[in-house]
Amino acid sequence: MSADGDSDVAMEDQSKEAAPETAPAETSEEAGADAPAEKAEEEEAAKAPEPTPEECVSMAESAKDAGNTLLKESDFAGAAQKYREGLDLTEPLLEKDPAEIGEDLQRRGTAVYVALRLNSAQAFLKQSAWVDVIEHADKVLIVEKDNTKALYRRGLAGIKLDTEGRLEQARQDFARMVQLEPTNREAREHHQKAKERLKDLKQQEKERLSLAMKGGLYQEQHKKLSKQQAAYDEEVKRRKEAGEDEISWEDWTKKEKEKQEELDKKQKEEARKRREEEQLEQEKRQWEEENERRKSEGQEELSLEDWRAAEAKKAAEYRKPEEVVKTDDVDLDEEERKMLQETKNKGYYHGRLGTVLSDAAPKPQQVANAEAVSNNGGSEWNQAGTWEEKDVSSWAKERLTALLQKAQASCPEVTLPSGSTAAVTAKVTKVKSLTGEAHIVYVRKQPRHGFNYEAELSFDVSLGEGGKFGGYMSLPELMDATTATQLRIDARWKSGGPSEEILPLATEWLDKLRDNVRSQVTAFREEYQAKT
């Protein structure tokens, strides 16, 4: 979106950046000599009177100009900081009565405030800080409910956040933009994109509900993982028979992903080449047909390049009438038309921010983990008990990590192969990685606890004078459908592992550690089942 200098800043590509000048380092003597002067300046600043409203507006305009310069230089963080300085100066003025500071000054202050908010949204867009973009756009829309730049930037950020609530808001924003600017093609394209993505998310939610009703939240993932596990087992067996190095689950899945990506890339390239060849063949047929027609009418034949130029000209002329689009012709559904009519009927901001004369726009609400739960299960807002999903991934990851790190097996006195005795300990030293998700789904007020994680652990087995040996454990299918006794725990030693003499004892204690890991997973499942 381009913009004028007063209300927004236009972004331009900067081919070169000026090298910042660096000041020479101060010596300790110079720094010491400057200290009293700095202290005096601070005291003088403390005594300085508060700036007048007129001075605040002027200083804010200067901050806006400085921010615009930084924005054009691609210093987005610096620009946002300058805009923040201007907002701190102007926002208090919007709360004042126009009679107190004068209507002209308040209008001027409001104008620079809106520009600072819009430019802040632009700076955060460039930094992919989508929530900050929405925050600044929201503030503008309180003041000017039909500000197209605020609608556009909030809509873009909403699409990027890709949640149902944000996509719904983006759909409404672009629908309103289409009404305000019927010829804005970008707004129409983003409106359609938001609608399609929102439709996809709702379909995914229906599919999740269907899976939940069948008793498995992650049924498809389980099937996929089972296939992967079988393929991995085959590869491990092949490597062993061929005398090749072992491969971990993590390394194997990484290589398989790279192979799949390469295959997808190759298939896309082949599909692109086929489309180009088909298009070329179609062009040649049409070109030959056109020349046959011209020949039959006694006209001069066209070269392929001239024919393409003529076709492009026809297409351009055909598209011209579409440049002006009536609002009534825009593809809006009944719900959107109703929403836009309600928007038209809303009031307009005048005066203080705290006294907006319109209905507050509803904002999407997400169920918090700590929200109050009714006696029958589910949150207070869902008293009908039809369907509710609660994301508890953060809690589950924290609890799983804590419990897995507690896993250990020990004995104060064990006989070693040498005949001597020693204290033996096998324990998990670190949870290297834990990835996945956990959700509680309420179907007709009955909770279903689903989780799907993969874990990689480090462990040590200490055998006294027999030595200390480290290694790694992989839990590729740490999920609700797998019981603790069925839980697969792959382990491998670091640096070759124990010697042949000590290996049986080390393996025995590694198995005991595996059992304790399963016990920790059982403890997690019990905690999780009790959570609502």
N, C-alpha and C positions, 0 to 999 in steps of 0.2 A: 504494500500500500504506500503510495507516495503521499507527501504531505507538504504543506507550506511551512515557511520558517516560523510563523507566529504560534501555530498550534501544535506543530509536530516537526520532526526532523527527517529529511529525506536521506536514505542510506546510499552512499556511493562507494564503489570499489576504490580502494586506495592502493596504487601500484607501488608506492614507496612510503616508508615510515621514517620520520625524522629521528635521528639517533639522540637519545636523551643526553644532556650534558651532565657531567659528574663534577661535583665540587671537590676541591682538595680536602683531604682529611685534616681535622683539627688536631693540633698538638694539645697535650694535657695542660700546658700553660695558657694557651688561648682559650680552652674550654673553661678553665678556672677563672680567667679574667672576664669571660662573658656571663658567668653565673649571676653576679649581682645585677647586671643589666637585665637578664631574663626575669629575675625575681621582681625587679622594678616594673617591667612591662606587665607581668601578671597582676601585680597590685593595681596598676593603672587601669587594666582591663576590668578588674573587679569593681572599680569605682565608676566606670563608664556607665552612663544612663542607658536604659533600655531603648532600642530603636523605635522610632515612631512607626505607625502603620504605613506611611508613605515610604519610609526607608526600608521597611520589610519587603514591600512589593518591589522596589528598585533592586534590592539585594537578591531577591528571588529571581528576577528577570536576568540578572547577571549570572546567577548560578545556572539558569536554564541555558543561556548562551554558551557557557563554559562546558556544560554537559553535552550540548549538541556538537561542539568541536571534538570532544573526546569520542563521541559516538561515531562520528565520521572517520575518526582515526582507528576505529575498531577496538578502542579501550572501553569495553562495555561495562566492566566493573567500576572503573573510574567515573564513567558517565552516570551510572546509577547512584554513586555516592554524591555527585554534584546535584543531581535531581532531588535527592533526599534532603540536602541542605535547603534547597528552595522550598520543598514541601513543609519542612519544619517552620519556615518563616510565614508561609501563606495559610496553612490549615487553620491556625487559631483565628485568623481574620474572618473566615467563613462563619464562625460561631458568633461573631459580633453583630449587633443591630446596625443596619445601614445608616440609621440616624446618628449613630455614634461616630462612624468614620467617614461617612459620606457615600452616597450611592455610586458615584463615578469611581471612587477608589475601590469599593467592594467589587464592582464589575471588573475592574482591571485586575484585582487580586484573584478573582474567580477564574478569569481567562488564563492567567499564568499558572494557577493551580491545576486546571484541566490539562494544559500543555505539559506540565511536569509529570502528571500521572500517565498521560499517553506515552510520553517519551520514556518513562520508567518501564512501562509495559514492553516497549520496543527493545530496550536494553536487556531486559530479562528474557525476552523471546530469543535474542541472539545467544544467550547463555543457557537456553533450554530449561530455564527455571519456571516451569509452567504454572505452579501454584502462585508464585509472585506476580506473574502476568495477570492472572485472574483477579488477584487482590487489587491491583492498580486499576484494572478495567472496571471492576465493581464500583470503585470510588467515583470514577468518571460518570458511570451510568446512574448513580444517585443524583448527580447534578444535571446531567443531560441524558435523558433516558433513550434518546435516539441517536446518540453519537456513533456514527458508523465505524470509526476507527476502533473505538472501545469494543463494539460488538464483534468486529472482525478479529481483533487480537484475542479477546476472550474465547471466541469460537475456535481459533487455531489451537490455543492451549488446551481447551477441553477435548479436542480430538486427540491430541498427543497424550493426554492422561488416560484415555481409553477405558474409562469406567462408565457404567450405564448412566449414572447421574450426570457426569460431566458431558457425555455425548448428547444426552437429552437437552442440556443447556445449550450446547453448541448448535444443535439442530434448530432450536428456537432463535438463537442469535442470528444464524445465517438466513433463516426464514424471514426474520424482520428486516435484515439487510436487503434481501431480494425485493421486498416491498418498497423499501426506501430508495434503492438504486436498481431498478429493473434491468438495466443494461450491464450490470456488473457480473461478468461471466465467472470470475473467481468465486464470488459469493454463491452463485448457483451451483458450481461444481463442489464446493465444500459442503453446501447444504445436502446435496445428494450423497456425498461421501459419508457424512454424519448419519444420515438416515439408513444407509446400507449397513454401516458398522453396527449401529444400534439394533438393527434387525438381526444381525449375526449373533450379537451378544444375547439377545432374548431367546434365540433358537438354542444357543449353547446352554442357557439356563434351563430350558425345557428338557434338554437331553440329560442334564445333570439330575434334574428331578426324576426323570424316568429311571436312571441308574440307581438313584437312592431308593426308589420304590421297589426295585428288584433286589436291594440288599447290598449293593456294592458301589461305593462312591468312585472307586478307582479301578473298575473292572477292566476297562480298555487298557489302562496302564499296566495292569497285572498281566494281561495276555501278551502285550508287547514285550514286557520284561522277561516273561517266560521264554519267548522266542529268542531274545537276546542271550539269555542264560544258556540255552541249549547250544547256540552257535559258539558262545565263549567256551563251553565245555569241550566241544569238538576241536576248537583251535588249541586248547591246552593239551588235549590228547595227541593231536597231530604233532605239536612241537616236541612233546615228550618222546614220541616214537622216532622223530627225526633227529633227536639229540640237540635241538635248538634251545635257546634261552627261554626261561619262563616269562610270561607276560601277565601283568596285573589286570584286574577288571577295569580299572581306571584308564590304563594305557590302551587296552583293547577297544573300549568304547570310544576313546578319543580318535583312534585310527579309523574305526568304523564310521564315525561321524564325518571325518575328513574324506573318506572314500565316497560316502553318500553325497556330500556336498560337491565333490568333483564330478560324480555321475550326473547329479542334477544340473550342474553347470554345462556339462557336455550335451545333455538332452535339450536344454534350452537353446544352446547354440545351434544344434541340428534342426530344432523346430524353427528357429529364426531363419536359417538358410533355406529350409523348405518353403517357408512363407514368401521369402524374397524370390525364389525360383518360380513359385506359382504365380506371384504377382507379375513377374517379368513375362511369363508365358501368356498370362491374361492380357497384358499390355500389347504384346505382339499380335495376338489374335484381333484385338480391337483396332489396332493400327492398320493391320492388313484389311480388315473389313471396311474401315473408313476409306482406305485408298481404293478398294474395289468400287465403293460407292462413288467416289470422286471420278474414277476412271470411266464409269458408266455414264456420268453426267458431263464428261468432257473436261473435267477440271484437272489441274496439275496435282500430281501426287505429293504427299508430305513426307519429309524425313521423320524418323522416330522422334528426334529432339523437337522438331516443329510441332508434331502432333501432341507431344507431352505439354508443351507450352500452351497450345490451344485448349487442351483439356483443363489445365490449371486455371486459365483465364475464365473458362465457363464455370468452374467450381467456385471461384471467387465471386463472380456475379450472382451465382445462385445463393450464396451465403449472405449477401448484403442485406436483404430484407429482414434477416433475423437479428440484425444489430439492435433494432428497437423492439423491445419486448414489453407487451402490456402486463401489468401486475396480475391481472386476472388470468393470464395464460400460464403463469408460473405453476410448476407441478407441486402444489401444496395439498395436503390431505385435509379432511374436515377438522381434525383435531388442531392442526396448525392454524387454519383460518380462524377458529374459535379463539385460540391463544393470542393471535395477532389483534383480533378485535378487542380482547380484554386489555392488551397493551395500549391500544389507542385510547381506551377509556380511562387509563390511569392519569393521575394528576402529574404536575410538573414541579420540580424543585424550585423553591423560592426562599431565600433567607437562610436560616441556620441549618446545619447538617442534621441536628437533632430533631428538627421539626419538618420532615419530609411529608408533603400532603398527599402522597400516593400510597397504595398498598405495597408493602415490602414484597419484593419478588421472592417466591419460595426457593429455598436452597436444598439440594439433595442431602439427605441425612444418612449416615452410615452407622450401623449398630456397633457400639463400642463393646470391647470384651467384658468390661466391668458393668455393663448395663443391668439394671434390675431385671430379674427373671420372675415370671409369674409362677404360681404354685403348680400349674399344669405343664410347665416347660415353655421355652421361648421367651421373647422379650415382651415388655408391657404393651408395646404398640401392636403386637401381633396376637391379640386376644382370640382372633378367629382360629389361630393355630393351623393355618393351611400350609404354608411353606416359609421357611426362614433359614438362611445360611449364615453362619458366623465363622469368620476367618480367625483361627487361633494358632496360626503358623508360628508367630513369634514366641508365644508361650510354650508351644510344644518343642520348638528348637532349644529354648533355654532349659527346659526340664530334661530333655533327652541328653543334652550336653552335660548337665550337672550329674545325672545318674550314671552315664557311661564312664565319666571320669572317676567315679567311685569304684568301678569294677576292679576286684583283685582277689587273689587266692594265696594263702600263705600257711606255713607250718614252721614251728620253732625248731624242729629237729627232724631231718630227713637223712637217710643213709645214701651216700654218694657211691658211684661205681668203684671208687678207690677204697671203700670201706669206712672212711671217716664220715662224720655227721656234720650237718650244717643247717642253718635256717634258710628256708626257701621262700621266695616271694615272686609272684607273677602279677603284674598290674598294668592297667591302661595308664599311659603317661600323658597322652594328649588326644583330644578329638581334633584331628587334622582338618576334616571337612564334614559338614552335615547339610545336605541340600534337600529341599522338598517342600511339602505343604501339609497343613492339617485344617480340616473344616468340621464343624458340628452342624449337621442339617436336621432341622425339625420338620418332620412330615406328619401332619395331623397330631401335632404336639408331642410326638415321640422322637427323641433325639437319636441320631445315628452318628457315631464318632468315626470319622475317616482320617487316615493319615498315610502319607507316602513319602518316605525318605530314603536317602542313600548316605552311608557313613563310611569314613576312612579313619581308623584309629592307629595310634602308635602304642607299642607295648614293650615292656622289659620283663625278662625272666632272670632272676638272680639266684644262682645255685651255690652261694658261698665260695669256697675255694675252687669249685667246679667252673666258675666264670659267670659273667653277666652277658646276656644276649638280647638284642633288640630286634624288633620286626614291625610289621604292619598287618592290621586286620581290615578287611573290607566287608561291609554289610550292604550288599546291593539291593536287597528287597526288604527293607525295614518298613513294613506297611500293615494296615489293619487286617488284610486278608491272610497274613502269614502269622501263625501262632509262634510263641516263643520257642517251643520245642522244634518247630519246623524252620526256624530262622537260620539261614545260611550264613556262616562266618568263615570267609576265606582268610588264611594267614600265610605269611611268607617271612622268612628270616632276612635280616640285613647282613651283608658281607659274608655270605656263605653259611652263616649259622653255626650251631654247635658241632663239635667233632663227632665222629661216629660213636665214640665211647659214651659221650654224655647225651647224645641226641634222644634216646628213648626217654630219659628222665625229663629232659627239657620239653619234649612233646607231651608227656603226661601232664606237666604243669600248665602247658599252653592250653590243653583241653579243659583243665579245671578253670582256667581264666575264661575260656569260651562259655562254660556253664554259668559263670557269674555274670558275664555280659548278658546272657539270656535272662538271668534273674533280674537284672536292672531294667531290661526291656519290659518284663512282666510288671515290675513296680510302676513303670511309666504308664502301661496300659490301664492299670487299676486307678491311678490318679486321673488319667484322661477320661475314663468311663464315669468317674464321679463328677466331672466338670460339666456344668450346664451353661 
